[in-house]
Amino acid sequence: MNNMGANIRGAGTDVIRIEGVPTLQARNTHTIIPDRIEAGTYLSLAAAVGNGVLVTNVIPEHLESFVAKLEEMGCDLTVYEDSIYVGPSSQLKPIQIKVMPYPGFATDLQQPITPLLFKAQGQSIIIDTIYPQRVKHISQLNKLGGNVKSKDTEEGIIVVDSSPHLKGAKVDAGEIRAGAALLIAGLMAKGTTEIFHAENILRGYGSLVDKLSGLAQM
C-alpha cells in the first residue's frame, strides 16, 4: 500500500496508523502470498489419507510450527523451497499442541489436524489459547466414530484418542475449519459421508473438489 502512495505506519506493532492521501496509484506488480491455513489443511489431509502427495505454492517459513508438530508425530515430510512432500504416514505418535499467536501453531489449524490425531497410537491434547470455544467439530467427528472430547471450554482443552475405525455418517459443517476437519475424517472413514452446509468449506478452499478429484485420478 505504501508503494502505491499510502501513508501507513506501525507494521509489526500493536498499533497501525493510517493517514488519508488524495490518491493511490498502481506502481508495481504485487503477488498475494499463499494461504498458510489452506496449505496446512492439505498437509494434514495428505498425512491422514495420502499415498504420497506434493503440496505446492507453499511458504514453508509460514508453517514451521505446524510442520514441526507433524514431524513430531512421525509424519514423513520433505520440505522444499516452495513445496512440501508428504509421504505415506503410519505408526504415528500422540502429541500435545498449544495454539499461539503467529508464528505459533494457528488456531485455524487445530480443527484440520484433529482427524490426523485419530491415527496416533495414544492420547493427544490440544490447548487453544486463542479461541477456546472452537469446538463445533467435536460432536460431528464423534458421529463418524472419532474419540474426541472438549475437556474444558474455558481453557480450550481438547482430548483426542486413537480412533482407527471411523465410519461414514451424515454430518454438518458448522463453519469453515470444522468443515475441513469433517472432510478429512470423511476421507478416512469407511463408507459414505455426507457433509451438509458444505458451502462453509468451499468459502475457504478454492477449487477444492477439483483438487481432490485430481489426486484421486493420479
Buried (B, 14 or more C-beta within 10 A) or exposed (E): EEEEEEEEEEEEEEEEEEEEEEEEEEEEEEEEEBBBBBBBBBBBBBBBBBEEBEBEEBBBEBBEBBBEBBEBBBBBBEBEEEBBBBBEBEEBEBBEBBBBEEEBBBBBBBBBBBBBBBBBEEBBBBBBBBBBEBBBBBBBBBBBBBBBBBEEEEEBBBBBBBBEEBEBBEBBBBBBBBBBBBBBBBBBBEEEBEBBEBEBBBEBBEEBEEEBEEBEEE
